[in-house]
Amino acid sequence: MAAKNKHVVDFAKIKSTMSDPYDKPVQVIDETGKIVNQELFDRFSDDELVTLMEKMVWERALHEQTMNFSRQGRLGFYAPTYGEEASEMGIAHAMKKQDYLFPAYRDLPQLIQHGATVKEGYLWSKGHYQAYDYVRRGVRAFIPQIIIGAQYVQSAGAALGIKKNGEKDTIAYTFTGDGGTSQGDFYEGINFASSFQAPEVFFVQNNGWAISVPRKTQTAAKTLAQKGVASGVPGVQVDGMDILATYLVAKDARDFAVAGNGPALVETLTYRFGAHSSAGDDPSRYRTKEEEKPWFDRDPLIRLRKVLTDKKLWDQDKEDKLVAQYKDEFKEAMKDAEAAPKQKVSDFLKHTFEVPTPDVAADIKKFEAKESK
Amino acid sequence: MAKMTYIKAITNGLDQVLQDDPKTLIFGEDVGKNGGVFRTTEGLQDKYGEDRVFDTPLAESGILGMSIGLALTGWRPIPEIQFMGFTMEAVDSIGGQMSRNRFRFSGDVSMPITIRTPFGGGTHTAELHGDSLENLFVGIPGLRVVTPANPYDAKGMVISAVENNDPVLFMENLKLYRSMKDEVPDGHYTVPLDKANVVREGSDITVVAYSAEVNEALKVADKLEKENISVEVIDLRSLSPIDDETIFASIDKTHKVVIAQEAQKMAGAGAKVAADIAENDIMSLDAPIGRVAAPDSIFPFAMAENYWLPNADDIEAKVREILNY
């Protein structure tokens, strides 16, 4: 009888080992500013190190100034990026202009790095059609997606389109958060791209929280990177508070995809320092200061600032000047955004169909008459 | 010119657009080697290759989401959703995404996507295979919803749908696939997407119908002709937008109207037609607007379909009621 009860499959063993090797985050500098991988660190020139630091300072300043505008009631929906500078700028730095970006709503900084303007970012937040003028300029980017996961299936289609067009050295790339990996579209997107071996890199910025729901509620999977395994997509975790590691991993993933190997999945381990959005979310309702403290210690700017300061490439005065310069630019961008023309309902109607339907045509007339008064 | 079934006419139209435009792509579940579960895409993969006509993983949101990315990168996608009930899995891609892009980008981005999908009752299928779900989709700005009622229109309309630069939901009636044959011209021709068709002229009453109900209405017209009652039958062809002009011209002549549809009555194209008449042409009528539709229950179990679906008898009864008002 004993033999009959013996398990055929050791599920416990499978469960305990299936995360390997997806839970060894790549790191170059640790949170104390110590270089933990000298070989990787030496790949960066002094200029590159300074550029990466400047990009993070830019994103931090953008966040601070944007929150100011938000508090003044000058913006609409805005998703703070505070704490995610290494993840977002490390990835953005690894991408090329010809790549197609499918951002989500917390990815305005990457969208701006890809060719949108700060003014357009503000218009997106305020709700104005000129937010998407970047497409008219030929910037290869879609909208900051609101529906969680939709960007994953759409970008898989763009990656297939790139492949069918025979475009070399070009990928689609997209972002979601830890919560987004629970969506069906997340799996459908990575699986379609994998089935078609399309050139794409899928990024999961695991910032710990989907509004108030913690990462652990999303899934019992040990990592989000391992979610690629089921669809044949290699996944990896990277320290998303370390811009050097994030950049190197994003670049490797991009190289892998453009070489015709199919898609890759990268999970950046980061933290949402602020609220989910500027519209009333209060993290103190669902997380403790004790939880936040170690993550604030991992602030991506602290570690690179220390390394650069030690190398005499950076000082506080330089940073202060940069921040002031950036913030002046953002103030100008806001002025431009606020000068955007009043929107016309007749224009919306004209852009509902290429050839207006009879009902739409009648509405266009009606609103044009109203708007000419 | 050849006699062709409704389904072959669609295949023929797809063949034409694949030939005319190298950017067209047909994809979906089983559309490749198998030629679709109904054989609508039969032979097309052999003729145009696996780059142009191909199977996808089994996921409707993936299929329609992918269509958006393909359209953005310059392709003209013709995805198939195997049964209309399965579009429920992809409502965001249709209503939340592709239909909004022309608006979002102020006309700079087109989504020339034709979603083909079979629908309609009477073939005793499993649940969510035969439902008429057009009521859900006619409320989406930026999306055209069309359905042909005969083989000639089927080919001409599928070509128009693919050549249109906006997303089109192209509904193919399951029951009509093989039950109708018609003369279908060779080569390229189009049937407008937003023009209703007066399929039979009459002077006493107008029946506005679409898809399989057009044939039911024609049966009624034949029958009543023997009693010297002259029924005009209009095939809507397009459920969004509605061609009011053709409908109003007809009721200005007949002064009576019955609207017939297979879908439930609670919302949708028939309700829009009734509302448009009531709003804009009510003084032409000398009797109330008559409606024939399925009851507002869930689409029935297969064995109950025959007494749930509205048919010629229901239309005839309603026509007599309105005539005798």
HADDOCK unambig.tbl for C-alpha pairs under 7 A between the chains (distance, minus, plus):
assign (segid A and resid 129 and name CA) (segid B and resid 104 and name CA) 6.69 0.50 0.50
assign (segid A and resid 129 and name CA) (segid B and resid 106 and name CA) 6.98 0.50 0.50
assign (segid A and resid 132 and name CA) (segid B and resid 105 and name CA) 5.93 0.50 0.50
assign (segid A and resid 136 and name CA) (segid B and resid 108 and name CA) 6.61 0.50 0.50
assign (segid A and resid 153 and name CA) (segid B and resid 62 and name CA) 5.32 0.50 0.50
assign (segid A and resid 153 and name CA) (segid B and resid 65 and name CA) 4.82 0.50 0.50
assign (segid A and resid 153 and name CA) (segid B and resid 66 and name CA) 5.52 0.50 0.50
assign (segid A and resid 154 and name CA) (segid B and resid 65 and name CA) 4.57 0.50 0.50
assign (segid A and resid 154 and name CA) (segid B and resid 66 and name CA) 4.85 0.50 0.50
assign (segid A and resid 154 and name CA) (segid B and resid 68 and name CA) 5.65 0.50 0.50
assign (segid A and resid 154 and name CA) (segid B and resid 69 and name CA) 4.64 0.50 0.50
assign (segid A and resid 155 and name CA) (segid B and resid 69 and name CA) 5.60 0.50 0.50
assign (segid A and resid 156 and name CA) (segid B and resid 66 and name CA) 5.95 0.50 0.50
assign (segid A and resid 156 and name CA) (segid B and resid 69 and name CA) 6.82 0.50 0.50
assign (segid A and resid 157 and name CA) (segid B and resid 65 and name CA) 6.95 0.50 0.50
assign (segid A and resid 157 and name CA) (segid B and resid 66 and name CA) 3.71 0.50 0.50
assign (segid A and resid 157 and name CA) (segid B and resid 67 and name CA) 6.07 0.50 0.50
assign (segid A and resid 157 and name CA) (segid B and resid 68 and name CA) 6.67 0.50 0.50
assign (segid A and resid 157 and name CA) (segid B and resid 69 and name CA) 4.09 0.50 0.50
assign (segid A and resid 157 and name CA) (segid B and resid 70 and name CA) 4.93 0.50 0.50
assign (segid A and resid 158 and name CA) (segid B and resid 69 and name CA) 3.90 0.50 0.50
assign (segid A and resid 158 and name CA) (segid B and resid 70 and name CA) 5.07 0.50 0.50
assign (segid A and resid 158 and name CA) (segid B and resid 72 and name CA) 6.72 0.50 0.50
assign (segid A and resid 158 and name CA) (segid B and resid 73 and name CA) 5.90 0.50 0.50
assign (segid A and resid 160 and name CA) (segid B and resid 70 and name CA) 6.95 0.50 0.50
assign (segid A and resid 161 and name CA) (segid B and resid 70 and name CA) 4.96 0.50 0.50
assign (segid A and resid 161 and name CA) (segid B and resid 73 and name CA) 5.46 0.50 0.50
assign (segid A and resid 162 and name CA) (segid B and resid 73 and name CA) 6.73 0.50 0.50
assign (segid A and resid 185 and name CA) (segid B and resid 61 and name CA) 6.90 0.50 0.50
assign (segid A and resid 185 and name CA) (segid B and resid 62 and name CA) 6.82 0.50 0.50
assign (segid A and resid 188 and name CA) (segid B and resid 59 and name CA) 6.79 0.50 0.50
assign (segid A and resid 188 and name CA) (segid B and resid 62 and name CA) 5.35 0.50 0.50
assign (segid A and resid 189 and name CA) (segid B and resid 62 and name CA) 6.32 0.50 0.50
assign (segid A and resid 192 and name CA) (segid B and resid 57 and name CA) 6.51 0.50 0.50
assign (segid A and resid 192 and name CA) (segid B and resid 62 and name CA) 6.94 0.50 0.50
assign (segid A and resid 348 and name CA) (segid B and resid 103 and name CA) 6.17 0.50 0.50
assign (segid A and resid 351 and name CA) (segid B and resid 102 and name CA) 5.62 0.50 0.50
assign (segid A and resid 351 and name CA) (segid B and resid 103 and name CA) 4.72 0.50 0.50
assign (segid A and resid 351 and name CA) (segid B and resid 106 and name CA) 5.72 0.50 0.50
assign (segid A and resid 351 and name CA) (segid B and resid 107 and name CA) 5.30 0.50 0.50
assign (segid A and resid 352 and name CA) (segid B and resid 102 and name CA) 6.29 0.50 0.50
assign (segid A and resid 352 and name CA) (segid B and resid 103 and name CA) 5.45 0.50 0.50
assign (segid A and resid 352 and name CA) (segid B and resid 141 and name CA) 6.69 0.50 0.50
assign (segid A and resid 352 and name CA) (segid B and resid 142 and name CA) 4.96 0.50 0.50
assign (segid A and resid 353 and name CA) (segid B and resid 142 and name CA) 5.57 0.50 0.50
assign (segid A and resid 353 and name CA) (segid B and resid 166 and name CA) 6.44 0.50 0.50
assign (segid A and resid 354 and name CA) (segid B and resid 165 and name CA) 6.81 0.50 0.50
assign (segid A and resid 354 and name CA) (segid B and resid 166 and name CA) 6.70 0.50 0.50
assign (segid A and resid 357 and name CA) (segid B and resid 241 and name CA) 6.26 0.50 0.50
